[in-house]
């Protein structure tokens, strides 16, 4: 008797059959946290039980058209995170895909509105760089004086004896 319920095995088989072209069964087994050989056996059992069962026809996220992506973003825009997660599970998507699609569909933020702020920050950066350069030079000078002082003391200590 398998420690996995029939529902878990069916779901694992469904997800494995819907995996992307570049994903192996071993990767799916790792992702689903099941042993590789168990997943292979479940797939074999599934194919043996009914070889006429067609492959799942759910659309992959990479196959969504621009209109479908826009509709998905619009449908999930006002949802709570829990509702969005449920919607994604129902449609076979991941939340990060929705976020990525939203970023692709929306134009980048217009920095023109913040031109004054950007200019002020650039000037502040220049001032800080000048200050840092001045302090670096002062530190180098202090280190050189310290080395000279030690050499001077070492030179005169030898003559006192």
Secondary structure, DSSP 8 states (H G I E B T S, - for coil): --SS-HHHHHHHHHHHHT--TT--HHHHHHHHTS-HHHHHHHHHHHHHH-TTS-------GGG--HHHHHHHHHHHTT--HHHHHHHHHHHT--HHHHHHHHHHHS----GGGGHHHHHHHHHHHHHHHHHHHHHHHHHHHHHHHHHHHHHHHHHHHHHH-
